[in-house]
Amino acid sequence: MSKQIGILTAGGDSPGLNAAIRSTARGLDRYGYSVIGFKDGFKGLVENRTIRLKGDNLSGILTQGGTILGTSRDKPHKMLVGSQIRNMTDVIIENYRNNHLDALVCIGGGGTQKNAYRLHKAGLNIVTLPKTIDNDIARTETSFGFDTAMSIATEAIDRLHSTAHSHHRIIVVEIMGHRAGWLALGAGIAGGADVILIPEIPYDINKISNAILARVKGGKNFSIVAVSEGCLPIKESKKMNDARIAKDNAKNKKIKQKAREEIARLEHKYRNYTLQLSTQLEEVTGLESRVTILGHFQRGGTPSAIDRLLGTTLGTVAAETIHKEKFGVMIAAKEDGAELVPLEKVAGFKKLVPMDHPWIQSARMVGTNLGD
């Protein structure tokens, strides 16, 4: 019996997923492995819903967005079964063995890396690939999905310039990025946004307003504000960070759970802060302000050439890594190639925008206001 490998995609969909599935499966086929895909992430692994990945199933998918396997945000150790939340790790282990798997490839973002690491610690042979439009996975230079999403957000900002100029308005563009501001920062710089707000830099509404009013005095009666969805003003940002620190430092489950509930409460309270920002800017500056929320529009469509290349490169390295029987690693992007990073150095960590990053420095040099 030939060795068999499983592949799943979990978390949010992202451009480049099909390129990664295709290259991993074809790479494994060249080594003589058979490959099956589990539908809809870890949920499909629990329910043992599979599809053979070979030949026609892989043909023509390189240019497609989304994932042919489907995806979900279900967590192996906290999965809704009927009306109850259950730990389904034992079921996953059983299905792994029943399918005679020699390894499992998990393709996903930060949450997927944590879930994959848990399965690795439970004794399964795991290899992961980094996927997210947020570019916030630790220990990888980039992740597939990011380039496409940044290009889409940049094009949106480009198009909004003309209507902002025509109507003498402030246009506030909300871009994805709950904890990390890579997407808004990159698209904001590339699109020539006048103000860029990211979660790593809590903003002062007065400093933003002053920057916009200075543009008005200079004869420019419009402004583009690119803002990450998770961005908050200074006071609110401190409350959120304090709650997250309390969770991380909690010594027992009850305190940690209480901190989680506080974080959830604050996230619910602050979920519409982009709309509040727009209203405040209109009141202070006297200019009309409109909000455009790009949302899931950024995830869709044909992946860029860079994301296809990245997904293909990392997928073939994953196949080679499995053939060499190296497990418990993420295939990270490094320069033009890849490197293997132990999952314990990835799971639970986020790659945030450092304050000395060249993009931050460049934004300031060209006169972009960052809210501080």
Secondary structure as the mmCIF struct_conf table of DSSP 4:
data_model
#
loop_
_struct_conf.conf_type_id
_struct_conf.id
_struct_conf.beg_label_comp_id
_struct_conf.beg_label_asym_id
_struct_conf.beg_label_seq_id
_struct_conf.end_label_comp_id
_struct_conf.end_label_asym_id
_struct_conf.end_label_seq_id
STRN STRN1 GLN A 4 THR A 9
BEND BEND1 GLY A 11 GLY A 12
TURN_TY1_P TURN_TY1_P1 PRO A 15 GLY A 16
HELX_RH_AL_P HELX_RH_AL_P1 LEU A 17 ARG A 30
TURN_TY1_P TURN_TY1_P2 TYR A 31 GLY A 32
STRN STRN2 SER A 34 PHE A 38
TURN_TY1_P TURN_TY1_P3 LYS A 39 ASP A 40
HELX_RH_AL_P HELX_RH_AL_P2 GLY A 41 GLU A 47
TURN_TY1_P TURN_TY1_P4 ASN A 48 ASN A 48
STRN STRN3 THR A 50 ARG A 52
BEND BEND2 LYS A 54 LYS A 54
HELX_RH_3T_P HELX_RH_3T_P1 GLY A 55 ASN A 57
TURN_TY1_P TURN_TY1_P5 LEU A 58 GLY A 60
TURN_TY1_P TURN_TY1_P6 LEU A 62 THR A 63
BEND BEND3 GLY A 66 GLY A 66
TURN_TY1_P TURN_TY1_P7 ILE A 68 LEU A 69
STRN STRN4 LYS A 75 LYS A 75
TURN_TY1_P TURN_TY1_P8 PRO A 76 HIS A 77
STRN STRN5 LYS A 78 LYS A 78
STRN STRN6 MET A 79 VAL A 81
TURN_TY1_P TURN_TY1_P9 GLY A 82 SER A 83
STRN STRN7 GLN A 84 ARG A 86
HELX_RH_AL_P HELX_RH_AL_P3 THR A 89 ASN A 98
TURN_TY1_P TURN_TY1_P10 ASN A 99 HIS A 100
STRN STRN8 LEU A 101 GLY A 108
BEND BEND4 GLY A 109 GLY A 109
HELX_RH_AL_P HELX_RH_AL_P4 GLY A 110 LYS A 121
TURN_TY1_P TURN_TY1_P11 ALA A 122 GLY A 123
STRN STRN9 ILE A 126 PRO A 130
STRN STRN10 LYS A 131 LYS A 131
TURN_TY1_P TURN_TY1_P12 ILE A 133 ASP A 134
STRN STRN11 ILE A 137 ILE A 137
TURN_TY1_P TURN_TY1_P13 ALA A 138 ARG A 139
BEND BEND5 GLU A 141 GLU A 141
STRN STRN12 PHE A 144 PHE A 144
TURN_TY1_P TURN_TY1_P14 GLY A 145 GLY A 145
HELX_RH_AL_P HELX_RH_AL_P5 PHE A 146 HIS A 167
TURN_TY1_P TURN_TY1_P15 HIS A 168 HIS A 168
STRN STRN13 ARG A 169 ILE A 175
BEND BEND6 MET A 176 MET A 176
BEND BEND7 HIS A 178 ARG A 179
HELX_RH_AL_P HELX_RH_AL_P6 TRP A 182 GLY A 191
TURN_TY1_P TURN_TY1_P16 GLY A 192 GLY A 192
BEND BEND8 ASP A 194 ASP A 194
STRN STRN14 VAL A 195 LEU A 197
TURN_TY1_P TURN_TY1_P17 PRO A 199 GLU A 200
BEND BEND9 ILE A 201 ILE A 201
STRN STRN15 TYR A 203 TYR A 203
HELX_RH_AL_P HELX_RH_AL_P7 ILE A 205 LYS A 217
TURN_TY1_P TURN_TY1_P18 GLY A 218 GLY A 219
STRN STRN16 SER A 223 SER A 228
TURN_TY1_P TURN_TY1_P19 GLU A 229 GLY A 230
STRN STRN17 PRO A 233 PRO A 233
HELX_RH_AL_P HELX_RH_AL_P8 ILE A 234 ASN A 249
BEND BEND10 ASN A 252 ASN A 252
HELX_RH_AL_P HELX_RH_AL_P9 LYS A 253 LYS A 269
TURN_TY1_P TURN_TY1_P20 TYR A 270 ASN A 272
HELX_RH_AL_P HELX_RH_AL_P10 TYR A 273 THR A 285
BEND BEND11 LEU A 287 LEU A 287
STRN STRN18 GLU A 288 ILE A 293
HELX_RH_3T_P HELX_RH_3T_P2 GLY A 295 ARG A 299
BEND BEND12 GLY A 301 GLY A 301
HELX_LH_PP_P HELX_LH_PP_P1 THR A 302 SER A 304
HELX_RH_AL_P HELX_RH_AL_P11 ALA A 305 HIS A 323
TURN_TY1_P TURN_TY1_P21 LYS A 324 GLU A 325
BEND BEND13 GLY A 328 GLY A 328
STRN STRN19 VAL A 329 LYS A 334
TURN_TY1_P TURN_TY1_P22 GLU A 335 ASP A 336
STRN STRN20 GLY A 337 PRO A 342
HELX_RH_3T_P HELX_RH_3T_P3 LEU A 343 LYS A 345
TURN_TY1_P TURN_TY1_P23 VAL A 346 GLY A 348
STRN STRN21 LYS A 350 LYS A 350
HELX_LH_PP_P HELX_LH_PP_P2 LEU A 352 PRO A 354
TURN_TY1_P TURN_TY1_P24 MET A 355 ASP A 356
HELX_RH_AL_P HELX_RH_AL_P12 PRO A 358 MET A 365
TURN_TY1_P TURN_TY1_P25 VAL A 366 GLY A 367
STRN STRN22 ASN A 369 ASN A 369
#
